[in-house]
Amino acid sequence: MARFFPFMLLAVIAYGVTVAAMGVPLSRELLSIGLPSGGAFVLTVSELLLAVSTIVLFFEIMNATSAKSSSILNHGLSMVVFIACGLIFLFIPGFGTGTFVIITLMALVDVIAGYSISILTARRDMTFGNNE
């Protein structure tokens, strides 16, 4: 089951639970660390959600390198996640933020990367006589 599960759905769920369900503001500071330069590193909810989404996207792209038949189902489900993100952004209050747009764009990158990697992998696996 984990082979075809669209991991970007986890990022969307994390956003939904944190922001929409719990009502945590995206600008809430989670961590503040003083830097030797005199400045401060401040981590907000929005930045943490984007960081987690980026890590999830990495694993999703690594999963796309599989040439198994389950990858076709994964690509289809990733497309469903992307379309759902677009509709959620447009129609559900609390999701119309820049943070969610970036998560939606990550879902789009997942779809494009998945199909592109599958096509390149399939092309490499095909041989036609002596031509390459």
WOSUL-V394890 format. One line per field, one symbol per residue. ss: DSSP state (a for helix, b for strand, c for the rest). burial: + if it has 9 or more other C-alpha atoms within 8 Angstrom, else -. A space follows every 50 residues. Layout:
ss: ???
burial: ???
This chain:
ss: cccccccaaaaaaaaaaaaaacccccccbbbbbbcccccbbbbbaaaaaa aaaaaaaaaaaaaacccccaaaaaaaaaaaaaaaaaaaaaaccccccaaa aaaaaaaaaaaaaaaaaaaaaaaaaccbccbc
burial: ---+-+++-+++-+++++++---+----+--+--------++++++-+++ -+++-++-+++-+++-+---+-+++-+++-++--+++++--+--++--++ ++++-+++-++-+++-++--++----------
